[in-house]
Amino acid sequence: MDGGIRVGTAAAGGTLVLCAAALLGADAVEAVLAGVRAGAHGTRAAADPVLAPSVVRYAARHGWFWPAVAGVAELVALAGAVGALRTVRAAVLRRRNALDGPSRMLVRAAAIDLRRDVLAVPGVRDLRFALTGTRRAPRLALTVACPADAPLGALLAALGDGPVERFRRAADLPALAAVVRFRPGAAALRRGFVARRRVGEPPHMDIQHREDRCE
Amino acid sequence: MGDVGRGTDDTRDERALIIELLDDLAGRQRARRFARREFRARRAWLSLALALLLALGAGTVAVEIVARVAGRPAGLLPVADAVALLRTARWGDRGVGAAGVALAAAGAALLGLSAPGRWRLLPVRCGDGRLAGGVRRRDVRRVLTGAALGVHGVERARVRVRGGAARRRVRVRARTGYLNVANTPELIDAAVRARLAGLDLMGDAAVDVRVTCRNG
């Protein structure tokens, strides 16, 4: 599944957030401690400048100081850039797929069967689906309209064991992860912008768009 | 010998049962982790904004330092003004304390935001680590409201669903047209629980039903 990408992105995002929080927290703690110290030591410490002359002298005396600060800043900037790129990539791959040509051919053929199989499952009224992710981490997102009293657990198991597993094999995507969004009580699903562009099956697949445009 | 053989068979069966149970448990845990990854708020915009902020801010600082070390200030940052401000500001100044408190608040807010977000969809019970099913909170609310309204005598019902996969709470507020509530709360409770069981959501839910009657 898309786990590699998403876990990596989540870890990178979390690390960035924690780094930012730690930086801010460290500054805040320093400021607050200095304030407390100033209060404890009376007016002398309170009257000390925030940028002490000793700090300026230290930086001037040691030639490595500013290059080291620049290096750390570069590393932080690099981490930020990598984090931003990974976040964008993950967001794009949640909506689009990056499959190669042969995989697309297989998926296109399997998609028609998938739609037919899912609609044949008792309790399924309508279906919308999209294949996203990469070949190494593909993800099938299904939206299923079903009756309000449908047993969702059993329906999910039926979809997972039947149509999704068959699609996994037919499309030759053993790592495929499937996410099913149930719409209990919905008679039919509203089609989105992409699906409105053409009438055909399956309505929400990238693969199909190209086919429809060819026609 | 026969007893010994039966004993071995029993042990084998028990072992197979234990392995099956552990497999089932592991599958459920994988499914739960997958559902959490899929259905919890990602806060991608926050991550992106922070990452860009860090990249731009730290990059600017690095460029400015390198330029100054090379003897040609880039002028990207008001360094002279900042140094002058920090030299004149005293630790006892109210502004410095306020800045510290603001930074602490920002840090705490970021730490809070780094925690997993709210469940966008309520996960359906599943034992497959490559499959996740979810249902929108408002759909659950609508289905449970329908179940409550299905109880005889209930005129109005409002359902709130809180929590995600754990510590889920369903609160039902209903009104009956009868003069007293009698056993309506129990009936609503049973109907809502039956419908919840049908939805087969991950984790258990506490149901709280309160009914008012025509007499208030």
Boltz contact constraints between the chains, C-beta under 6 A:
constraints:
  - contact:
      token1: [A, 6]
      token2: [B, 37]
      max_distance: 6.0
  - contact:
      token1: [A, 13]
      token2: [B, 47]
      max_distance: 6.0
  - contact:
      token1: [A, 14]
      token2: [B, 114]
      max_distance: 6.0
  - contact:
      token1: [A, 16]
      token2: [B, 50]
      max_distance: 6.0
  - contact:
      token1: [A, 16]
      token2: [B, 51]
      max_distance: 6.0
  - contact:
      token1: [A, 17]
      token2: [B, 50]
      max_distance: 6.0
  - contact:
      token1: [A, 17]
      token2: [B, 110]
      max_distance: 6.0
  - contact:
      token1: [A, 17]
      token2: [B, 114]
      max_distance: 6.0
  - contact:
      token1: [A, 18]
      token2: [B, 114]
      max_distance: 6.0
  - contact:
      token1: [A, 20]
      token2: [B, 50]
      max_distance: 6.0
  - contact:
      token1: [A, 20]
      token2: [B, 110]
      max_distance: 6.0
  - contact:
      token1: [A, 21]
      token2: [B, 107]
      max_distance: 6.0
  - contact:
      token1: [A, 21]
      token2: [B, 110]
      max_distance: 6.0
  - contact:
      token1: [A, 21]
      token2: [B, 111]
      max_distance: 6.0
  - contact:
      token1: [A, 24]
      token2: [B, 103]
      max_distance: 6.0
  - contact:
      token1: [A, 24]
      token2: [B, 106]
      max_distance: 6.0
  - contact:
      token1: [A, 24]
      token2: [B, 107]
      max_distance: 6.0
  - contact:
      token1: [A, 25]
      token2: [B, 107]
      max_distance: 6.0
  - contact:
      token1: [A, 27]
      token2: [B, 103]
      max_distance: 6.0
  - contact:
      token1: [A, 28]
      token2: [B, 100]
      max_distance: 6.0
  - contact:
      token1: [A, 28]
      token2: [B, 103]
      max_distance: 6.0
  - contact:
      token1: [A, 28]
      token2: [B, 104]
      max_distance: 6.0
  - contact:
      token1: [A, 28]
      token2: [B, 107]
      max_distance: 6.0
  - contact:
      token1: [A, 31]
      token2: [B, 100]
      max_distance: 6.0
  - contact:
      token1: [A, 32]
      token2: [B, 100]
      max_distance: 6.0
  - contact:
      token1: [A, 34]
      token2: [B, 91]
      max_distance: 6.0
  - contact:
      token1: [A, 35]
      token2: [B, 97]
      max_distance: 6.0
  - contact:
      token1: [A, 38]
      token2: [B, 91]
      max_distance: 6.0
  - contact:
      token1: [A, 38]
      token2: [B, 92]
      max_distance: 6.0
  - contact:
      token1: [A, 46]
      token2: [B, 91]
      max_distance: 6.0
  - contact:
      token1: [A, 46]
      token2: [B, 92]
      max_distance: 6.0
  - contact:
      token1: [A, 47]
      token2: [B, 90]
      max_distance: 6.0
  - contact:
      token1: [A, 48]
      token2: [B, 91]
      max_distance: 6.0
  - contact:
      token1: [A, 49]
      token2: [B, 87]
      max_distance: 6.0
  - contact:
      token1: [A, 50]
      token2: [B, 86]
      max_distance: 6.0
  - contact:
      token1: [A, 50]
      token2: [B, 89]
      max_distance: 6.0
  - contact:
      token1: [A, 51]
      token2: [B, 86]
      max_distance: 6.0
  - contact:
      token1: [A, 51]
      token2: [B, 87]
      max_distance: 6.0
  - contact:
      token1: [A, 66]
      token2: [B, 65]
      max_distance: 6.0
  - contact:
      token1: [A, 66]
      token2: [B, 69]
      max_distance: 6.0
  - contact:
      token1: [A, 69]
      token2: [B, 65]
      max_distance: 6.0
  - contact:
      token1: [A, 70]
      token2: [B, 62]
      max_distance: 6.0
  - contact:
      token1: [A, 70]
      token2: [B, 65]
      max_distance: 6.0
  - contact:
      token1: [A, 70]
      token2: [B, 66]
      max_distance: 6.0
  - contact:
      token1: [A, 73]
      token2: [B, 58]
      max_distance: 6.0
  - contact:
      token1: [A, 73]
      token2: [B, 61]
      max_distance: 6.0
  - contact:
      token1: [A, 73]
      token2: [B, 62]
      max_distance: 6.0
  - contact:
      token1: [A, 74]
      token2: [B, 62]
      max_distance: 6.0
  - contact:
      token1: [A, 76]
      token2: [B, 54]
      max_distance: 6.0
  - contact:
      token1: [A, 76]
      token2: [B, 58]
      max_distance: 6.0
  - contact:
      token1: [A, 77]
      token2: [B, 55]
      max_distance: 6.0
  - contact:
      token1: [A, 77]
      token2: [B, 58]
      max_distance: 6.0
  - contact:
      token1: [A, 77]
      token2: [B, 59]
      max_distance: 6.0
  - contact:
      token1: [A, 80]
      token2: [B, 51]
      max_distance: 6.0
  - contact:
      token1: [A, 80]
      token2: [B, 54]
      max_distance: 6.0
  - contact:
      token1: [A, 80]
      token2: [B, 55]
      max_distance: 6.0
  - contact:
      token1: [A, 81]
      token2: [B, 55]
      max_distance: 6.0
  - contact:
      token1: [A, 83]
      token2: [B, 51]
      max_distance: 6.0
  - contact:
      token1: [A, 84]
      token2: [B, 48]
      max_distance: 6.0
  - contact:
      token1: [A, 84]
      token2: [B, 51]
      max_distance: 6.0
  - contact:
      token1: [A, 84]
      token2: [B, 52]
      max_distance: 6.0
  - contact:
      token1: [A, 87]
      token2: [B, 44]
      max_distance: 6.0
  - contact:
      token1: [A, 87]
      token2: [B, 47]
      max_distance: 6.0
  - contact:
      token1: [A, 87]
      token2: [B, 48]
      max_distance: 6.0
  - contact:
      token1: [A, 91]
      token2: [B, 44]
      max_distance: 6.0
  - contact:
      token1: [A, 148]
      token2: [B, 143]
      max_distance: 6.0
  - contact:
      token1: [A, 151]
      token2: [B, 198]
      max_distance: 6.0
  - contact:
      token1: [A, 152]
      token2: [B, 124]
      max_distance: 6.0
  - contact:
      token1: [A, 152]
      token2: [B, 199]
      max_distance: 6.0
  - contact:
      token1: [A, 152]
      token2: [B, 200]
      max_distance: 6.0
  - contact:
      token1: [A, 153]
      token2: [B, 124]
      max_distance: 6.0
  - contact:
      token1: [A, 153]
      token2: [B, 125]
      max_distance: 6.0
  - contact:
      token1: [A, 153]
      token2: [B, 200]
      max_distance: 6.0
  - contact:
      token1: [A, 156]
      token2: [B, 124]
      max_distance: 6.0
  - contact:
      token1: [A, 156]
      token2: [B, 126]
      max_distance: 6.0
  - contact:
      token1: [A, 156]
      token2: [B, 133]
      max_distance: 6.0
  - contact:
      token1: [A, 160]
      token2: [B, 128]
      max_distance: 6.0
  - contact:
      token1: [A, 160]
      token2: [B, 131]
      max_distance: 6.0
  - contact:
      token1: [A, 177]
      token2: [B, 130]
      max_distance: 6.0
  - contact:
      token1: [A, 178]
      token2: [B, 131]
      max_distance: 6.0
  - contact:
      token1: [A, 179]
      token2: [B, 38]
      max_distance: 6.0
  - contact:
      token1: [A, 179]
      token2: [B, 132]
      max_distance: 6.0
  - contact:
      token1: [A, 180]
      token2: [B, 133]
      max_distance: 6.0
  - contact:
      token1: [A, 181]
      token2: [B, 134]
      max_distance: 6.0
  - contact:
      token1: [A, 182]
      token2: [B, 135]
      max_distance: 6.0
  - contact:
      token1: [A, 184]
      token2: [B, 139]
      max_distance: 6.0
  - contact:
      token1: [A, 184]
      token2: [B, 143]
      max_distance: 6.0
